[in-house]
């Protein structure tokens, strides 16, 4: 009988095998840990691997299954956490030296929910420092490499999670999306990544970058896996004042419901200058696949799209300036000793923060300062309202909006690090979705001629993740590439 590669299975198939006692959770954890040991040195997806904790959690799942207990929808599934989610007793750095060695005393709500659903936590994944970046090159510890081409970036800021899923170094992973930081790395790494409606997933214990934009979500091998993981992560949390008190819908079944009768809007603004021809070709193919599956396609206009990047970088940096003020060397994290308090603040932050974080703090402080608040921040908030209304107008007549995720396939490591503005434009198609607080997903739709994955983005109405997943499932089925894997030296 052929030996089954446990690490190649989808999360849903893996959980089914664990629950049916065809394989133990301990065997699954061991297989993943062995693969991480064999491959991650060349990829850099993980900042920390908790082998001991994962093994203990897997054995506990097996013991419960042996007693006939239902261990939940993620029973025995090895999950990786973006290192922005606090974990009790396990280092959480947010990719920054200023939190190097920080060990939280509590689990983030998302982590609690995943554990309750039966997940086995493998470790913490690499990320751009404080989620500020589009390539994971802003990590204070190391860059992460794209498993499809180790000379290229896996995207960011959730690049470690995307790379781990793409390389089968976990069954699925968590990420956070402030301006595309789940969807963009999912697209260029060839996995599924979903940003839910703002408020769907608790932010308690998710280290803040920009509080009105940040939202946690899943990165997974298939649309169905992403739906199951998102459902397990979601729900009202009284510890988070922005958490919505709404019921969590059954999301997993939506991935196979089809799109017959759905109205799909295609924004004309997304297919102009700056879009790589190969990306456009793949996304056009995704559009055709939905049309063939019974959806109605029409061109739409998303007004004010041209202002999205400028609006985002004012709003996000202003909130970052406020949020990151807490890192002062007093309460937690790194401290550089100095002769007085003011000097200690300055030296700690200078040594602890990287260049991109400093840049955004300075920009945010500037736009909030006296004399500039009205000129920049107030106008950005007004523009944000116009952008949200433009989406609402289109979605009043259409079920979803479909377009590209990233303007290009994965770019080379170092290609954009000297030009911050070029890096910022990597998120040009994703940023507005966060400004509007809407759900969006990236689903693999094809490949470039050089073999790099390309995703298509679907955006839906607030709280309507089900319809977004329906469209994503249809594209996934038509593309037929969910089982295609990168070739990695040393793979079992």
Secondary structure, 3 states (H helix, E strand, C coil): CCCCCHHHCCHHHHHHHHHCCCCCHHHHHHHHHHHHHHHHHHHCCEEEECHHHHHHHHHHHHHHHHCCCCCCCCCCCEEEEECCECECCEECCCCCHHHCCCECCCCCHHHHHHHHCCCEEEEEECCCHHHCCCCCCCCCCCCCEECCEEEEECCCCCHHHHHHHHCCCCCEEEEECCCCCCHHHHHHHCCEEEECCCCCECCCCECCCCCCCCCEEEEECCHHHHHHHHHHHECCCCCCCCCCCCCCCCCHHHHHCCCCCCEEEEEHHHCCCCCCHHHHHHHHHHHHHHHHCCCEEEEECCCCHHHHHHHHHHHHHHHHHHHHHHCCCCCCCCCCCCCCHHHHHHHHHHHHCCHHHHHHHHHHHHHHCCCCHHHHHHHHHHHHHHHHHHHHHHHCCCCEEEEECCCCCCCECCCCCCCHHHHHHHHCCCHHHHHHCCCEEEEEEEECCCCCEEEEEEEECCCCHHHHHHHHHHHHHHHCCCCCCCCCCCCC
